[in-house]
């Protein structure tokens, strides 16, 4: 796939470290939200990126994804394994910035400040239910629109045209990787200045289609295990085999 990947403006003054092939910003949740708001208020395009062990593994052999990730204006550690790895390498990150939590905090900020949001992804019934839940939970939220995630590459231009007309402040993209990263870059190349954030399966959780791990599992970095129990066929390889590959590569990096 031919995509022109441009280096985004870095509005933050924070340190940026490298974990294997991926840059990661030294930011906690609060700092991330403050920084994202700078992009919104200055109308500076942003691909708000979250990396975990699975994505960093993919970057080892996917040069386009690696280029997209490393040219993002904000790159968060959306995985406890990335935080642990940073500490092992002597470049400690402050905390995991979980994608679904960041999404909901940005929605809360949007409701308070009048920023508009757009939901793109998941099944039609799921994305509509997500919209209804958010409008109920966050009174005053400006929901600019929704679109399901079932469309062909030929329809990307139609989505770009629609977003260009609506001009939402934040677009949450609930599509699997690396397609969502490719799509976001394509949309940015069409001149859309929104903050784009990939949110994986967050629409499914917010809509109530699938449960989220209990708080004690989230707080003790076992949320991944809860997800594997829910979807073993899809996630066993990613977490058990993928994490072993990630750990092996981190140990190699430590002793390089």
N, C-alpha and C positions, 0 to 999 in steps of 0.2 A: 504494500500500500504506500502510495506517494503522498506524504503530508509534509508541508513546510513547517518545521518546528522552530519557533522564535523564542529567544531568551526573554523571560518576563522581567519587568522592573522589580527590584528588591527594595521594598519600602521599609523593611525592618532593619534595625541596627544590631540584631541578635547574632550570636555566633552560629556557624553552620559547620557540622561535622560530616564525616563520611563513614558509612557502615557498608563495607564491601563496595558494590558499584553504585550505591545510592547516597546522595546528600540527604541530610536530615537537619532541620532547624532546631536549635536549642530553645524550645518554647514550651511553656505549660499551657493549660487550657485558657486561662484568663488572658495571657499575653497573645495567644493566637487570635482570640476574639477581637481584642483591641487592634491588632494588626490588620485583620480582615476588614474591619470597619474603615480603616484608612483607604483600602482599595475601593470600597463602596463609595465613600464620600468624595474621593478624587476621580471617580469614574475610570479607574485604572484596571484593565483586564487582568483577571487572576484565575488560574487553574489551581484551586486549593487541593493539594495532594496529601494523601495519607498512605504511608508505606508499612507493610508488615513483612514477615518472613517469606510468605508466598510470593508477594510481588517482587521482593529483592531476588528471590530464586529465579523468577521469570526474567528479570533484567539481565541475568547472567548470559542468556542466549537470545534475547530479544532486543536488538540494538535500537529499534524505533521506540519501544517502551522506555528504555534507559534514557534516551535523549529527551523524551517528553517529561519524564519524572524530574530529571536533573535541571531542566530549564524552567521549572515552576517557581513562582514567586514565593510560595510557602509550602514547605514539605514537613508534615507531622509524622511522628512515630505512632501509627495506629496499630500497635501490636506490642504486647508485653515482651515478646522475644527480642524485639528491636531495642527496647530499653535495657534489658538484661545484657544484650550483646554490647551495647555502648559502654556499659559499666565495666564489662570484662576487658574491653579494648582500651580502657582508661580515658574514655571520652563521654562521661556520664550525661545522659539526657534527664531532665527533671521528672518526667512522668509520661505515661501513655496518654495520648489525646485520642480517645475513642471516637470513631466517626459518627456513630449515632448520637452520642452525647454532645459532640460539637454541633451537629446538625440542629438538635433541639435548642441548644443555647443560641445559635444564630437565628433561629425562628423566633425565639423569645425576644431577642434584640430587635428583630425586624418589626415585631408587633408593637414594641415600645417606641421605636424611632420612625415608623412609617415606611420602612423599606419593603419592596415588593418581592415575592418569591414565586418560583415556577417549579412544578414537579414533573419530571420527565423519566418514565421508566415503569417497570412492572406490568402486570395485567391491568386491563381497563378497570375492572371492579376494584382491584387493590389500590390503584392510584387515586381513584375517586373516593374510596373509603378513607384513605390517608388524608386527603384534602378535607373531608368532613370532620375527621378527628381533630386536625390542626385548627380548623376554624372554631371548633367548640372549645378547645383547650387554650387558645390564644385569641381572645376577643380583640377585634381591631386589626387582625392580621390581613395584609393586602395580598391576596392570592391571585397572581396575574394569569394563571392558567395551568392546565394539566395536559399531559399527553402520555399514552401508554408506551411501553418499551418494545412493542412488536411492530417493527417497520424495517423495510429493506434499505440497503445503502442508497438506492436511487431516491429515497424519500428524505435523505439528509438535507437536501437543498430546500425542501418545503418547510422543514423544521427550522432551518436557519432563517428563512424569510419570515416565518411567524414570530420568532424570537426578536428579530430585528425590528419588527413593528411594535411589539409589546414592550421591549426594553426592560425586562425585570432586573432587579438589583442582584438577586441570587437565583441560580438555577441548580437544583438538586437532581443529580442524575443517578437513577437506580437501575443500572445495567451492569452486567458482568464485565470484568477485565479480560483482555485489554481493549475490548470494543469501546468501552465508555471513554477511555483515555484518547483513543483515536477520534471518536465523535467530538469530544470537547475541543480538541485541537482544530478539527475541521470547522467547528462553529466559531471559534476565535478568529480563524483565518478569514471568516466572512465578515469580520468587523464588529462582532457582538462584544460589548464591553462589560458584560455581567461577570460576577464572581461565579465560577462553575465549581461544584463540589460533587465528586462521585461518592455515593452513599451505599453502594452494594445492595444488601437486602433490607435496608432500614425501613422501606415502605411496608414490607411484610410485617415487621415488628410493630410499627406505629399503628397500622390498620387493625392489628389483633389477629392477623392470619397465622402468625407463629409467635410463641412466647419468647421473651428474653430471659436470660439466665437470672436466677435470684441474686439479690444484692451481694450476698456473702461470696458468691462465686465471682461476680464482677470485681469485688474489692480484693480478692485473693488471686486474681489472674487465672481463673479457671473457666472463664466464659467460653473459651475455645472448646473445652471439653463438653460443655452443655450443648454447643452447636453440633459437635460430632455425634453425640447421642441422638440428637434430633434428626440428623441427615447423614447417617454413617456411610451409605453408598457413595455420596458425593464428596464428603469431607474427610473420610479416613485417610486417603492418600495424601491430601493436602497437608494435614496436620501432623500425622505420624511419620510418613516418609519425608515430606517436605521439610518439617522441622529438623529431622536428623541431617538432611543435606545442609540446611542453614547452619546448624551447630558445627558440623564438620568444616564448613567454609570459614566460619568465624574463628575456629581454633587455628586453622591454617594461617589466617590473617594475623592472628596474635603472634605467631612465631615466625612470620615472614621476615 
